[in-house]
Amino acid sequence: MIDFTGQVAVVTGAGRGLGRVYAIEMARRGASVVVNDLGGAMGGQGADASVADQVVEEITSAGGIAVASHDSVDSPEGGEAIARTAVDRFGRLDAIVSNAGIFTSIPFDELTPDDWRRMLRVHLDGGFYLAQPAYRVMKAQGYGRFVFIASSAGMFGQHLEAHYAAAKAGLVGLTNVIALEGAEHGILANTVLPFGISRMVTETLGDPKVLEESGFFKAIRPELVAPIVVFLASRACEFSHQNFSACGGRFARVFIGLGEGWLAEPGSSPTADDIAAHLTEIAATEPFTVPGSIYEEVFAVTERLGITA
């Protein structure tokens, strides 16, 4: 059994929905959990301390260990305070599940700069503001696990969600670099792209009957996402720099592949006309590789060119 006894985990956005499920499951497996939630509305307005407090009560009533954090991830001070809560209360910090977020649906041509910045501030900036102080703690202790909650909206696209998709895709980039830099310090970082019924769904559907009648919404219980999140946050996970989708009990790796492409003759000056002429090769998805970093892509090209990077 995957066991978190003696470990400390922070779960942001843990007062409701998927975050609450992650926190409860990790606590059930022995983790001391910092339940972080500002308690705001789905659009980010307001605050309610009781949202996090209720989950802490739920965990402790079941014999687990938890403490509430009401700080917002959307400022450096908030991120620092969340990490400090874990260290001050429990003496260490082993796992971060970066789940806090807001959600609004706005057509691209109607997005305001404020809409854009608010979304990135909570998801992307918030991911960084907590990850950096947590990373420093993990680096000092020689161990850590990051699980960033990304989204298929960012990897594949979703109508009315340019701001949300950009923020979530940004978290994938952040994860990639933490995975590379953290490797020598025992720090692993991966992402999960979840599908789970939550306020994000219930508060944006116009017709409540859709929830009652839709087989899909019945199939995406939050509990079906928790297994992959909990695994990636645990000592049992020994890999990094990967993304996983969790949807209705189906768990699958999500990856960005690089096609072999067309290589212009070394020393030549390819033109746009050459691109058109070789478009089939350039756009082909087979064969492909999954580079572990930007360096692997560069080295592969220089090898084909017969030069040294």
Backbone as numpy.savetxt, mean C-alpha at the origin, in Angstrom:
# Nx Ny Nz CAx CAy CAz Cx Cy Cz
1.69 -21.94 12.79 0.85 -20.75 12.79 1.73 -19.51 12.79
1.40 -18.55 11.95 2.12 -17.29 11.93 1.83 -16.54 13.22
2.90 -16.20 13.93 2.77 -15.66 15.28 3.48 -14.31 15.39
2.82 -13.35 16.01 3.39 -12.02 16.20 3.75 -11.74 17.66
3.80 -12.77 18.46 4.12 -12.58 19.88 5.45 -11.84 20.03
5.45 -10.79 20.85 6.65 -10.01 21.06 6.89 -8.95 20.01
6.00 -8.86 19.03 6.16 -7.87 17.96 5.13 -6.75 18.09
5.48 -5.63 17.50 4.64 -4.44 17.58 4.27 -3.99 16.17
2.99 -3.81 15.94 2.51 -3.41 14.62 1.70 -2.13 14.71
1.85 -1.30 13.71 1.01 -0.11 13.55 0.12 -0.32 12.34
-1.17 -0.12 12.52 -2.11 -0.18 11.40 -2.80 1.17 11.34
-2.61 1.88 10.24 -3.29 3.18 10.09 -4.65 2.98 9.43
-5.56 3.89 9.73 -6.92 3.72 9.23 -7.55 2.47 9.78
-7.22 2.14 11.04 -7.63 0.86 11.63 -8.95 0.92 12.38
-9.62 2.05 12.33 -10.86 2.18 13.09 -12.08 1.58 12.42
-11.99 1.39 11.12 -13.15 0.88 10.37 -12.66 -0.01 9.22
-13.61 -0.67 8.59 -13.36 -1.37 7.33 -12.21 -2.34 7.36
-11.42 -2.32 6.29 -10.33 -3.27 6.14 -9.27 -3.09 7.22
-8.94 -1.84 7.54 -7.92 -1.60 8.55 -8.26 -2.21 9.89
-9.50 -2.14 10.28 -9.96 -2.74 11.54 -9.72 -4.25 11.51
-10.02 -4.88 10.40 -9.83 -6.33 10.27 -8.36 -6.70 10.37
-7.49 -5.91 9.73 -6.05 -6.18 9.81 -5.59 -6.10 11.27
-5.99 -5.04 11.96 -5.54 -4.83 13.33 -6.00 -5.95 14.25
-7.25 -6.34 14.12 -7.81 -7.39 14.98 -7.12 -8.72 14.73
-6.87 -9.05 13.47 -6.23 -10.33 13.15 -4.78 -10.37 13.64
-4.06 -9.27 13.51 -2.68 -9.26 13.98 -2.63 -9.34 15.50
-3.57 -8.67 16.16 -3.63 -8.76 17.62 -3.99 -10.17 18.06
-4.89 -10.81 17.33 -5.28 -12.19 17.65 -4.08 -13.13 17.57
-3.13 -12.78 16.73 -1.93 -13.61 16.57 -0.78 -13.15 17.47
-1.08 -12.28 18.42 -0.11 -11.94 19.44 0.57 -10.60 19.33
0.31 -9.83 18.28 0.96 -8.53 18.13 0.39 -7.52 19.12
1.26 -6.62 19.56 0.82 -5.42 20.27 0.55 -4.40 19.17
-0.68 -3.91 19.09 -1.09 -3.12 17.93 -1.39 -1.67 18.29
-0.82 -0.78 17.51 -1.19 0.63 17.57 -2.31 0.82 16.57
-3.50 1.07 17.08 -4.68 1.27 16.23 -4.77 2.77 15.93
-4.34 3.13 14.74 -4.34 4.54 14.37 -5.54 4.89 13.51
-6.27 5.91 13.91 -7.38 6.41 13.08 -7.78 7.78 13.58
-7.80 8.74 12.68 -8.25 10.09 13.02 -9.75 10.09 13.29
-10.46 9.17 12.63 -11.91 9.10 12.81 -12.67 10.08 11.95
-12.10 10.45 10.81 -12.75 11.40 9.93 -13.75 10.75 8.99
-14.43 11.62 8.24 -15.39 11.14 7.23 -14.63 10.58 6.04
-15.33 9.91 5.14 -14.69 9.28 4.00 -13.98 10.31 3.13
-14.49 11.53 3.09 -13.86 12.58 2.31 -12.75 13.30 3.05
-12.52 12.92 4.31 -11.43 13.50 5.08 -11.83 14.56 6.08
-13.11 14.89 6.18 -13.54 15.94 7.08 -13.73 15.41 8.51
-13.43 16.26 9.49 -13.74 15.96 10.88 -12.82 14.95 11.53
-13.15 14.64 12.78 -12.37 13.67 13.56 -13.24 13.12 14.68
-12.98 11.86 15.06 -13.75 11.20 16.12 -12.85 10.17 16.79
-12.37 10.50 17.99 -11.44 9.62 18.70 -12.05 8.27 19.04
-13.36 8.22 19.18 -14.00 6.96 19.59 -13.85 5.86 18.55
-13.60 6.23 17.29 -13.48 5.24 16.23 -12.30 4.30 16.50
-11.13 4.86 16.83 -9.97 4.03 17.17 -10.16 3.39 18.54
-10.72 4.13 19.47 -10.89 3.62 20.83 -11.75 2.35 20.86
-12.77 2.31 20.03 -13.66 1.16 20.01 -12.95 -0.10 19.54
-12.04 0.05 18.58 -11.29 -1.11 18.10 -10.31 -1.58 19.17
-9.69 -0.64 19.88 -8.81 -1.01 20.98 -9.58 -1.78 22.04
-10.78 -1.33 22.35 -11.62 -2.01 23.33 -11.97 -3.42 22.84
-12.25 -3.54 21.57 -12.58 -4.83 20.98 -11.40 -5.80 21.11
-10.21 -5.30 20.86 -9.01 -6.14 20.94 -8.69 -6.53 22.38
-8.71 -5.56 23.27 -8.36 -5.84 24.67 -9.40 -6.72 25.35
-10.66 -6.56 24.98 -11.71 -7.40 25.54 -11.53 -8.85 25.16
-10.88 -9.08 24.02 -10.63 -10.45 23.56 -9.29 -10.98 24.08
-8.64 -10.21 24.93 -7.38 -10.65 25.52 -6.14 -10.17 24.79
-6.32 -9.31 23.80 -5.18 -8.81 23.04 -4.61 -7.54 23.64
-3.59 -7.02 22.98 -2.91 -5.81 23.45 -2.98 -4.75 22.36
-3.47 -3.58 22.71 -3.61 -2.51 21.72 -3.65 -1.16 22.41
-3.25 -0.14 21.68 -3.34 1.23 22.14 -3.83 2.07 20.98
-4.60 3.10 21.27 -5.14 3.96 20.22 -4.19 5.09 19.88
-4.20 5.48 18.63 -3.49 6.66 18.16 -4.48 7.47 17.33
-4.65 8.74 17.70 -5.62 9.58 17.00 -4.95 10.60 16.09
-3.65 10.44 15.88 -2.92 11.39 15.04 -3.23 11.15 13.56
-3.16 12.23 12.79 -3.37 12.11 11.34 -2.04 11.85 10.65
-2.07 10.99 9.63 -0.86 10.68 8.88 -0.45 11.82 7.94
-1.30 12.83 7.78 -1.07 13.80 6.72 -0.12 14.94 7.08
0.71 14.74 8.11 1.73 15.73 8.44 2.96 15.01 8.99
4.14 15.60 8.86 5.34 14.97 9.42 5.21 14.75 10.92
4.58 15.71 11.61 4.41 15.60 13.05 3.49 14.44 13.40
2.45 14.25 12.59 1.52 13.15 12.84 2.19 11.80 12.63
2.93 11.66 11.54 3.63 10.41 11.29 4.63 10.08 12.37
5.37 11.09 12.81 6.35 10.90 13.88 5.66 10.47 15.17
4.52 11.09 15.47 3.79 10.78 16.70 3.27 9.34 16.69
2.84 8.87 15.54 2.32 7.49 15.44 3.45 6.50 15.71
4.60 6.71 15.07 5.73 5.81 15.29 6.20 5.88 16.74
6.20 7.08 17.30 6.65 7.26 18.68 5.72 6.56 19.66
4.42 6.53 19.34 3.47 5.83 20.20 3.84 4.36 20.34
4.23 3.74 19.22 4.62 2.33 19.26 5.86 2.12 20.11
6.87 2.95 19.90 8.14 2.78 20.61 8.00 3.12 22.09
7.31 4.22 22.38 7.15 4.63 23.78 6.33 3.63 24.57
5.31 3.09 23.94 4.40 2.19 24.66 4.93 0.75 24.71
5.55 0.29 23.61 5.91 -1.13 23.53 7.41 -1.39 23.33
8.20 -0.34 23.11 9.64 -0.50 23.06 10.25 -0.84 21.71
9.44 -1.06 20.69 9.96 -1.38 19.37 8.87 -1.17 18.33
9.22 -1.42 17.07 8.25 -1.29 15.99 8.65 -2.26 14.88
7.82 -3.28 14.67 8.16 -4.35 13.74 7.45 -4.28 12.40
6.23 -3.79 12.40 5.46 -3.82 11.15 4.58 -2.58 11.03
4.53 -2.07 9.81 3.63 -0.96 9.48 2.67 -1.44 8.39
1.39 -1.31 8.65 0.38 -1.51 7.60 -0.17 -0.13 7.30
0.25 0.42 6.17 -0.11 1.80 5.81 -1.41 1.78 5.02
-2.50 1.93 5.74 -3.83 1.71 5.18 -4.71 2.97 5.17
-4.35 3.98 5.96 -5.21 5.16 6.09 -5.44 5.83 4.75
-6.65 6.29 4.54 -6.94 6.97 3.29 -8.30 7.61 3.28
-8.53 8.42 2.26 -9.83 9.03 2.03 -10.23 8.68 0.60
-11.46 9.02 0.24 -11.95 8.64 -1.08 -13.04 9.59 -1.53
-12.90 10.10 -2.74 -13.94 10.89 -3.39 -13.92 10.55 -4.87
-15.06 10.71 -5.53 -15.15 10.45 -6.96 -15.44 11.75 -7.69
-14.52 12.18 -8.56 -14.64 13.47 -9.24 -14.15 13.32 -10.68
-14.92 13.77 -11.67 -14.44 13.72 -13.06 -13.13 14.48 -13.19
-12.25 13.99 -14.05 -10.92 14.58 -14.17 -10.96 16.07 -14.48
-11.87 16.48 -15.37 -11.89 17.89 -15.76 -12.54 18.78 -14.70
-13.04 18.18 -13.62 -13.62 18.97 -12.54 -12.77 18.95 -11.27
-11.68 18.18 -11.28 -10.79 18.13 -10.12 -10.18 19.50 -9.86
-10.20 19.93 -8.61 -9.55 21.18 -8.25 -8.16 20.87 -7.68
-7.28 21.84 -7.66 -5.97 21.62 -7.03 -6.11 21.18 -5.57
-7.13 21.70 -4.88 -7.35 21.29 -3.48 -7.76 19.83 -3.40
-8.63 19.38 -4.32 -9.03 17.97 -4.35 -7.79 17.09 -4.55
-6.96 17.50 -5.50 -5.75 16.75 -5.85 -4.80 16.66 -4.66
-4.49 17.80 -4.07 -3.52 17.82 -2.98 -4.04 17.11 -1.74
-5.33 17.23 -1.45 -5.89 16.58 -0.26 -5.72 15.06 -0.37
-5.99 14.52 -1.55 -5.88 13.08 -1.74 -4.43 12.62 -1.62
-3.51 13.32 -2.28 -2.11 12.94 -2.21 -1.54 13.14 -0.81
-2.03 14.16 -0.11 -1.52 14.44 1.23 -1.81 13.30 2.19
-2.99 12.71 2.09 -3.35 11.64 3.00 -2.71 10.31 2.58
-2.85 9.95 1.32 -2.37 8.63 0.87 -0.85 8.61 0.68
-0.34 9.45 -0.20 1.07 9.38 -0.57 1.97 10.08 0.45
1.65 11.34 0.75 2.44 12.04 1.77 2.33 11.31 3.10
1.12 10.86 3.43 0.92 10.16 4.69 1.72 8.88 4.77
1.83 8.17 3.65 2.64 6.97 3.62 4.09 7.29 3.94
4.60 8.37 3.37 5.98 8.79 3.62 6.18 9.29 5.05
5.25 10.13 5.53 5.41 10.74 6.85 5.51 9.71 7.98
4.82 8.59 7.84 4.93 7.53 8.85 6.10 6.60 8.54
6.29 6.29 7.26 7.32 5.30 6.90 8.71 5.76 7.29
9.01 7.04 7.14 10.39 7.47 7.41 10.79 7.31 8.88
10.02 7.80 9.85 10.41 7.56 11.24 10.36 6.08 11.61
9.42 5.34 11.04 9.35 3.91 11.31 10.57 3.20 10.73
10.99 3.60 9.54 12.17 3.01 8.89 13.40 3.20 9.77
13.54 4.38 10.34 14.71 4.65 11.19 14.74 3.72 12.40
13.57 3.48 12.98 13.49 2.56 14.12 13.85 1.15 13.66
13.28 0.72 12.54 13.53 -0.62 12.03 14.99 -0.81 11.64
15.59 0.20 11.06 17.00 0.13 10.66 17.88 -0.07 11.88
17.58 0.64 12.96 18.36 0.53 14.19 18.24 -0.86 14.81
17.05 -1.47 14.69 16.86 -2.79 15.31 17.15 -3.93 14.35
17.41 -3.61 13.07 17.79 -4.62 12.09 16.65 -5.49 11.61
15.43 -4.99 11.68 14.27 -5.79 11.25 13.07 -4.88 11.05
12.27 -5.20 10.03 11.03 -4.46 9.84 10.25 -4.97 8.65
8.95 -4.72 8.67 8.07 -5.10 7.56 7.14 -3.92 7.26
7.09 -3.53 5.99 6.13 -2.52 5.53 5.13 -3.17 4.59
3.85 -2.90 4.80 2.81 -3.30 3.87 2.04 -2.04 3.51
2.21 -1.57 2.30 1.49 -0.38 1.84 0.25 -0.83 1.08
-0.88 -0.26 1.44 -2.13 -0.59 0.77 -2.27 0.30 -0.46
-2.01 -0.28 -1.61 -2.13 0.42 -2.88 -3.52 0.15 -3.47
-3.64 0.18 -4.77 -4.96 -0.05 -5.38 -4.83 -0.39 -6.86
-5.73 -1.23 -7.31 -5.81 -1.52 -8.74 -6.21 -0.27 -9.53
-6.82 0.69 -8.84 -7.15 1.96 -9.50 -5.88 2.65 -9.98
-4.82 2.54 -9.20 -3.56 3.15 -9.58 -2.80 2.35 -10.61
-2.84 1.04 -10.49 -2.08 0.20 -11.42 -2.77 0.07 -12.77
-4.10 0.04 -12.76 -4.84 -0.23 -13.99 -5.82 0.86 -14.40
-6.17 1.77 -13.47 -7.08 2.87 -13.80 -8.50 2.66 -13.31
-9.16 3.77 -13.00 -10.55 3.74 -12.57 -11.17 5.10 -12.87
-12.34 5.10 -13.49 -13.03 6.34 -13.80 -13.23 7.20 -12.55
-13.12 8.49 -12.71 -13.42 9.49 -11.68 -12.41 9.50 -10.53
-11.28 8.81 -10.70 -10.35 8.67 -9.58 -8.91 9.04 -9.94
-8.72 10.07 -10.75 -7.36 10.44 -11.14 -6.50 10.76 -9.92
-7.06 11.49 -8.96 -6.30 11.87 -7.76 -6.00 10.67 -6.88
-6.98 9.81 -6.71 -6.81 8.61 -5.88 -5.84 7.64 -6.56
-6.01 7.44 -7.86 -5.15 6.51 -8.60 -3.69 6.97 -8.57
-3.47 8.26 -8.75 -2.11 8.79 -8.74 -1.46 8.59 -7.38
-2.22 8.83 -6.33 -1.69 8.66 -4.96 -1.34 7.21 -4.69
-2.21 6.31 -5.09 -1.97 4.89 -4.84 -0.81 4.35 -5.68
-0.70 4.81 -6.93 0.43 4.40 -7.76 1.73 4.93 -7.17
1.67 6.12 -6.58 2.85 6.69 -5.94 3.34 5.83 -4.79
2.41 5.20 -4.07 2.80 4.32 -2.97 3.59 3.11 -3.47
3.29 2.66 -4.68 4.05 1.54 -5.25 5.50 1.98 -5.46
5.69 3.19 -5.99 7.04 3.70 -6.17 7.78 3.85 -4.86
7.09 4.35 -3.83 7.69 4.50 -2.51 8.11 3.13 -1.96
7.25 2.15 -2.13 7.53 0.80 -1.66 8.76 0.22 -2.34
8.88 0.44 -3.66 10.02 -0.09 -4.40 11.35 0.38 -3.82
11.41 1.66 -3.47 12.67 2.22 -2.98 12.95 1.79 -1.54
11.92 1.75 -0.71 12.11 1.26 0.65 12.59 -0.19 0.62
12.06 -0.97 -0.31 12.49 -2.37 -0.44 13.97 -2.46 -0.79
14.42 -1.62 -1.72 15.82 -1.66 -2.13 16.74 -1.18 -1.01
16.42 -0.04 -0.42 17.30 0.53 0.60 17.22 -0.23 1.92
16.08 -0.85 2.18 15.91 -1.54 3.45 16.48 -2.94 3.47
16.78 -3.50 2.30 17.19 -4.90 2.21 18.37 -5.22 3.12
19.39 -4.37 3.15 20.58 -4.66 3.95 20.35 -4.49 5.44
19.17 -3.96 5.81 18.86 -3.73 7.22 17.76 -4.67 7.72
17.43 -5.69 6.93 16.39 -6.62 7.35 14.98 -6.07 7.21
14.83 -5.02 6.39 13.53 -4.38 6.20 12.95 -4.79 4.85
11.76 -5.33 4.87 11.08 -5.74 3.65 9.86 -4.84 3.42
9.53 -4.59 2.15 8.38 -3.74 1.83 7.64 -4.31 0.63
6.34 -4.47 0.77 5.48 -4.98 -0.30 4.17 -4.21 -0.29
3.37 -4.37 -1.33 2.06 -3.71 -1.37 0.95 -4.73 -1.55
-0.25 -4.33 -1.14 -1.45 -5.11 -1.38 -2.47 -4.20 -2.06
-3.10 -4.74 -3.10 -4.15 -4.03 -3.83 -5.47 -4.74 -3.49
-6.21 -4.22 -2.51 -7.35 -4.96 -1.99 -8.69 -4.62 -2.64
-9.57 -5.58 -2.64 -10.98 -5.38 -2.94 -11.74 -5.82 -1.69
-12.42 -4.89 -1.03 -13.15 -5.24 0.18 -14.27 -4.27 0.42
-15.38 -4.77 0.86 -16.53 -3.91 1.12 -16.21 -3.01 2.31
-16.37 -1.71 2.12 -16.05 -0.74 3.16 -16.83 0.53 2.87
-16.56 1.59 3.65 -17.22 2.87 3.39 -16.95 3.37 1.98
-15.78 3.02 1.45 -15.43 3.45 0.10 -16.46 2.97 -0.91
-17.05 1.83 -0.62 -18.08 1.28 -1.49 -19.46 1.75 -1.07
-19.79 1.56 0.20 -21.14 1.82 0.68 -21.55 3.29 0.57
-20.57 4.19 0.73 -20.91 5.61 0.71 -20.85 6.22 -0.68
-20.38 5.48 -1.66 -20.32 6.01 -3.02 -21.34 5.38 -3.95
-21.99 4.31 -3.50 -23.05 3.71 -4.31 -24.34 4.49 -4.14
-24.94 4.83 -5.23 -26.17 5.60 -5.15 -27.37 4.79 -4.69
-27.38 3.51 -5.02 -28.54 2.66 -4.73 -28.16 1.56 -3.74
-28.66 1.61 -2.50 -28.34 0.59 -1.49 -28.72 -0.82 -1.93
-29.71 -0.94 -2.83 -30.15 -2.26 -3.28 -29.05 -2.99 -4.04
-28.13 -2.20 -4.63 -27.03 -2.82 -5.37 -26.19 -3.68 -4.43
-25.99 -3.21 -3.22 -25.22 -3.96 -2.24 -25.90 -5.28 -1.90
-27.21 -5.22 -1.75 -27.99 -6.40 -1.36 -28.05 -7.43 -2.48
-28.07 -6.95 -3.72 -28.30 -7.85 -4.85 -27.03 -8.28 -5.58
-25.93 -7.56 -5.34 -24.71 -7.84 -6.09 -23.93 -9.02 -5.49
-23.73 -10.04 -6.29 -22.93 -11.17 -5.84 -21.48 -10.78 -5.62
-20.99 -9.82 -6.42 -19.61 -9.39 -6.28 -19.37 -8.72 -4.93
-20.24 -7.82 -4.55 -20.05 -7.11 -3.29 -20.17 -8.07 -2.10
-21.00 -9.08 -2.25 -21.09 -10.08 -1.17 -19.82 -10.91 -1.09
-19.12 -11.03 -2.22 -17.94 -11.88 -2.27 -16.68 -11.20 -1.74
-16.69 -9.87 -1.67 -15.45 -9.18 -1.28 -15.49 -8.75 0.19
-15.70 -9.72 1.05 -15.67 -9.44 2.49 -14.26 -8.99 2.89
-14.14 -8.00 3.78 -12.81 -7.53 4.22 -11.94 -8.65 4.78
-12.57 -9.62 5.41 -11.83 -10.74 6.00 -11.04 -11.52 4.95
-11.43 -11.41 3.69 -10.75 -12.14 2.63 -9.49 -11.41 2.14
-9.27 -10.20 2.63 -8.06 -9.47 2.29 -6.99 -9.67 3.36
-7.43 -9.81 4.60 -6.52 -9.87 5.75 -5.41 -10.93 5.63
-5.66 -12.12 5.10 -4.59 -13.13 5.08 -3.30 -12.68 4.42
-3.38 -12.03 3.27 -2.16 -11.62 2.56 -1.49 -10.45 3.27
-2.28 -9.54 3.84 -1.71 -8.41 4.58 -0.97 -8.91 5.81
-1.61 -9.79 6.55 -1.00 -10.32 7.77 0.28 -11.12 7.44
0.22 -11.92 6.41 1.41 -12.68 6.02 2.58 -11.75 5.68
2.33 -10.73 4.86 3.39 -9.83 4.43 3.97 -9.02 5.58
3.18 -8.84 6.64 3.64 -8.08 7.81 4.39 -8.96 8.80
4.48 -10.24 8.53 5.02 -11.19 9.50 6.45 -11.60 9.19
7.08 -12.29 10.16 8.41 -12.84 9.96 8.41 -13.94 8.89
7.25 -14.55 8.67 7.15 -15.62 7.68 7.43 -15.10 6.27
7.18 -13.83 6.04 7.45 -13.22 4.74 8.95 -12.97 4.63
9.56 -13.52 3.58 11.00 -13.38 3.40 11.35 -12.73 2.07
10.38 -12.15 1.38 10.64 -11.47 0.12 10.16 -10.03 0.19
10.62 -9.24 -0.77 10.33 -7.82 -0.76 10.11 -7.34 -2.18
9.60 -6.07 -2.30 9.54 -5.43 -3.61 8.49 -6.06 -4.52
7.41 -6.56 -3.93 6.37 -7.19 -4.74 4.99 -6.61 -4.40
4.06 -6.82 -5.33 2.69 -6.32 -5.19 1.73 -7.50 -5.33
0.65 -7.47 -4.53 -0.31 -8.56 -4.57 -1.74 -8.03 -4.57
-2.57 -8.64 -5.38 -3.99 -8.32 -5.39 -4.75 -9.33 -4.54
-5.74 -8.83 -3.80 -6.61 -9.70 -3.01 -8.05 -9.36 -3.36
-8.73 -10.32 -3.95 -10.10 -10.06 -4.42 -10.96 -11.30 -4.27
-11.89 -11.27 -3.32 -12.85 -12.35 -3.18 -12.24 -13.71 -2.90
-11.11 -13.75 -2.20 -10.46 -15.01 -1.91 -9.43 -15.43 -2.93
-9.23 -14.62 -3.98 -8.19 -14.87 -4.97 -7.01 -13.97 -4.65
-5.84 -14.56 -4.50 -4.63 -13.81 -4.20 -3.66 -14.00 -5.36
-3.12 -12.89 -5.90 -2.28 -13.00 -7.09 -1.25 -11.89 -7.12
-0.08 -12.21 -7.66 0.95 -11.19 -7.79 0.59 -10.23 -8.92
0.84 -8.97 -8.69 0.68 -7.92 -9.70 2.08 -7.41 -10.01
2.45 -7.38 -11.28 3.81 -6.96 -11.60 3.84 -6.07 -12.83
4.90 -5.28 -12.92 5.15 -4.45 -14.09 6.26 -5.13 -14.87
5.93 -5.60 -16.05 6.90 -6.31 -16.87 7.50 -5.40 -17.92
8.65 -5.79 -18.40 9.36 -5.03 -19.42 9.58 -5.90 -20.64
8.98 -5.51 -21.77 9.15 -6.28 -23.00 10.57 -6.20 -23.52
10.95 -7.17 -24.35 12.29 -7.17 -24.93 12.49 -5.98 -25.86
11.43 -5.61 -26.56 11.46 -4.43 -27.40 12.32 -4.55 -28.65
12.48 -3.40 -29.31 13.32 -3.32 -30.51 14.55 -2.50 -30.17
15.73 -2.97 -30.53 16.98 -2.25 -30.28 17.52 -1.70 -31.59
17.62 -0.39 -31.64 18.18 0.24 -32.84 19.64 -0.15 -33.01
20.11 -0.11 -34.22 21.51 -0.45 -34.52 22.43 0.47 -33.72
23.36 -0.10 -32.96 24.28 0.74 -32.18 24.95 1.80 -33.04
24.95 3.04 -32.55 25.57 4.13 -33.28 24.65 4.83 -34.25
23.45 4.26 -34.47 22.51 4.87 -35.41 21.71 5.97 -34.72
20.90 6.67 -35.48 20.04 7.72 -34.94 18.60 7.41 -35.32
17.92 6.57 -34.53 16.55 6.18 -34.88 15.62 7.38 -34.93
14.63 7.28 -35.80 13.67 8.35 -36.00 12.27 7.88 -35.59
11.34 8.81 -35.60 9.95 8.47 -35.33 9.42 7.49 -36.36
9.94 7.58 -37.58 9.52 6.66 -38.64 9.99 5.24 -38.32
11.18 5.12 -37.69 11.66 3.81 -37.28 10.77 3.21 -36.20
10.30 4.08 -35.29 9.38 3.62 -34.25 8.13 3.04 -34.89
7.57 3.76 -35.86 6.38 3.27 -36.55 6.65 1.95 -37.25
7.83 1.82 -37.84 8.16 0.61 -38.59 8.35 -0.60 -37.68
8.79 -0.35 -36.45 9.09 -1.46 -35.53 8.10 -1.51 -34.36
6.94 -0.91 -34.55 5.98 -0.79 -33.45 5.53 -2.14 -32.91
5.41 -3.12 -33.78 4.98 -4.45 -33.32 5.97 -5.01 -32.31
7.26 -4.89 -32.61 8.28 -5.37 -31.67 8.30 -4.55 -30.39
8.16 -3.24 -30.53 8.23 -2.33 -29.38 7.07 -2.57 -28.42
5.89 -2.83 -28.98 4.69 -2.99 -28.15 4.46 -4.41 -27.67
5.26 -5.36 -28.14 5.06 -6.77 -27.78 5.26 -6.98 -26.28
4.46 -7.83 -25.69 4.57 -8.14 -24.26 5.29 -9.46 -24.00
5.63 -10.15 -25.06 6.39 -11.40 -24.95 7.60 -11.32 -25.88
8.79 -11.74 -25.39 9.08 -12.14 -24.01 9.22 -10.91 -23.12
9.15 -11.13 -21.81 9.30 -10.00 -20.90 10.10 -10.42 -19.68
10.59 -9.41 -18.97 11.26 -9.63 -17.69 10.59 -8.73 -16.65
10.85 -9.00 -15.40 10.36 -8.15 -14.31 11.59 -7.62 -13.59
12.09 -6.45 -13.98 13.31 -5.92 -13.37 13.14 -5.70 -11.87
14.19 -6.03 -11.13 14.16 -5.81 -9.69 14.51 -4.39 -9.31
14.96 -3.61 -10.27 15.30 -2.21 -10.03 15.57 -1.55 -11.37
15.75 -0.25 -11.36 16.09 0.49 -12.58 17.43 0.03 -13.13
18.32 -0.41 -12.22 19.65 -0.85 -12.64 19.57 -2.09 -13.52
18.69 -3.00 -13.18 18.57 -4.23 -13.97 18.12 -3.93 -15.39
17.25 -2.93 -15.55 16.84 -2.55 -16.90 18.03 -1.98 -17.67
18.78 -1.10 -17.02 19.93 -0.48 -17.68 20.98 -1.53 -18.05
21.27 -2.43 -17.12 22.29 -3.45 -17.38 21.88 -4.35 -18.54
20.60 -4.66 -18.65 20.12 -5.52 -19.73 20.32 -4.84 -21.08
20.05 -3.54 -21.15 20.22 -2.82 -22.40 21.70 -2.70 -22.77
22.52 -2.35 -21.79 23.95 -2.19 -22.08 24.59 -3.51 -22.51
24.09 -4.60 -21.97 24.59 -5.92 -22.37 24.29 -6.17 -23.85
23.06 -5.81 -24.26 22.68 -5.98 -25.65 23.50 -5.06 -26.57
23.88 -3.91 -26.03 24.67 -2.95 -26.81 26.15 -3.31 -26.82
26.54 -4.21 -25.92 27.93 -4.60 -25.84 28.81 -3.58 -25.17
28.22 -2.79 -24.25 28.98 -1.76 -23.54 28.81 -1.96 -22.04
29.60 -1.23 -21.26 29.55 -1.33 -19.81 28.78 -0.14 -19.25
27.85 -0.41 -18.35 27.06 0.67 -17.75 27.94 1.52 -16.85
